[in-house]
Amino acid sequence: MGIKQSLKQSVQRSATLWAGYQFIKAQVNRVRTTAYYLYDARRCWRHMIWRPTERARWALSSEMLFQYHKLEKGLVMPGKPRLFGTDPVRATMALVRRWEAAGYPTSDAIYRGACATVSCYRAGLIARGLHQESPAIHQVDQFLAERQQVLAADPMVTPVPLEAPTKPGAGPWEAFEALSVARRSVRDFAPTAVPKEWVERAVRIAALSPSACNRQPNKVILIEDRAEIDRALSFQNGNRGFGHKVPLLAVLVVDSTGYFDGSERNQTYVDGGLFAMSLMFALRALGLGSCSLNWCVTPATDRAFRKLGHVKDQETVMMMLAIGYPPEAVAVPLSPRRDMEDLMRWSKAKNA
Ligand SMILES: Cc1cc2nc3c(=O)[nH]c(=O)nc-3n(C[C@H](O)[C@H](O)[C@H](O)COP(=O)(O)O)c2cc1C
C-alpha cells in the first residue's frame, strides 16, 4: 500500500479528521476551478472575438452566416410587412467582398448562400412594396449585378416551405432523415393551445438523451400564461417579430449541483444541448414546431430574469424554446449548411 493510501485510511478512521479532509478537498477544488475559468477566458480571448478586419476563412463564413441569417429571418416574419435588414444586408455585402478579396472559393455553400440571400432579400422587399423605402437598395442592385454568374450557377431560394415530419413506409434511416429535414426553427405559430400531454410525451422522450454518468441534469420549465411569456421574452433578444405569437414557452435549464467540480463546467451545456435537440425532434414528430431562443445574456440580465421566479439559483439557463403548432402553410429560411469538407476531417495528426 502506498503512503497516500495508508494516510487516507488512517484519516478515514476518525470521523472528525475525515470531515476536515473532505472540507479541505472541496476548498482546493474551488481554487482549482478558478484556474479552469482562467483557461477558458484565455481561449475566449484568443479565438472568440470577431475583428472588423477579420480575414480567416472560418470566422468570415461564420460572420456571413450570422449576418445573412437576419435577412432570412426577416423574410419569414409574420404580421404587417415593415422595412428590415438594412444593416445586415450591408454587413453581408461587405463580408462577401472581403471573402472574394481574400481569394476564398466562390463555390463555397455559405458564400453562395450569402449572395442568394441578398438576392432573395431584394425580391422580398419588392414583393412587400418596401424596396423604395430601403436606403441600401442601390448598393444591393449593384452588388447583385456584379454577381450574376454566382447567382445563376446554382440558384438558392429562401424561404422554403416547412416539410412534413414523416415519410410513408419509411425505414429507420428514411424516417430519421425526414424528421431531421422537418425539424426547422419555426417563427410563426397558430393560436391553438399546445396539449399538456403532448409536451409531457416529448419531454419523456427527451429524457432518453445521454448525459454524463447518466446524471440527467435537465429540467424544462413551461410558461403558458400570455403575460408571463411576454415578460420572460422581454429578457431575450432573438424573438423580435414573432415572440408575441409564441403559445408556449419552455426555459431549458440544467441543475448545476449535479456536477462535482469546475472540471465539469462545460458538461452543463453538452448535456443541456443533447436534451434540447431530442426535445425538438420529439415535438416535431408530434406535429409541433419549435424555435430555439439563445440565452447569450449579460450577468445583469440573467439575474434580472431570475427575479421573475421561474428559475432556481442553482439552475443554469441553457436556452428558451418557443413551442406551438405551425400555421397551415409556414415558410422557413433555407439556411444552407456548410460543405462536407468543412463538416468533417479524418485526422492525420501523428500523435492521434
Ligand atoms: C442555442 C440556439 C439559440 C438560438 N437562438 C435563436 C434566437 O434567439 N432567435 C431565433 O430566431 N432563432 C434562434 N436559433 C435558431 C437558429 O437561428 C437556427 O437553428 C439556425 O438558423 C438553423 O436553422 P434551423 O433551426 O431552421 O435548421 C437558435 C438556435 C440555437 C441552437
The ligand as a Gaussian input file, in Angstrom:
#p B3LYP/6-31G(d) Opt

LIG

0 1
 C      -28.732000      27.707000     -28.988000
 C      -29.553000      28.326000     -30.087000
 C      -30.038000      29.599000     -29.938000
 C      -30.842000      30.171000     -30.924000
 N      -31.383000      31.398000     -30.718000
 C      -32.257000      31.897000     -31.599000
 C      -32.922000      33.114000     -31.318000
 O      -32.692000      33.759000     -30.308000
 N      -33.838000      33.546000     -32.210000
 C      -34.138000      32.849000     -33.360000
 O      -35.000000      33.296000     -34.106000
 N      -33.501000      31.697000     -33.650000
 C      -32.583000      31.191000     -32.795000
 N      -31.966000      29.998000     -33.043000
 C      -32.306000      29.247000     -34.251000
 C      -31.184000      29.294000     -35.281000
 O      -31.181000      30.534000     -35.914000
 C      -31.413000      28.132000     -36.258000
 O      -31.291000      26.923000     -35.562000
 C      -30.432000      28.138000     -37.419000
 O      -30.573000      29.290000     -38.187000
 C      -30.657000      26.907000     -38.317000
 O      -31.984000      26.868000     -38.781000
 P      -32.962000      25.659000     -38.469000
 O      -33.075000      25.513000     -36.976000
 O      -34.272000      26.045000     -39.098000
 O      -32.402000      24.418000     -39.094000
 C      -31.122000      29.439000     -32.102000
 C      -30.584000      28.154000     -32.256000
 C      -29.825000      27.605000     -31.264000
 C      -29.301000      26.195000     -31.427000

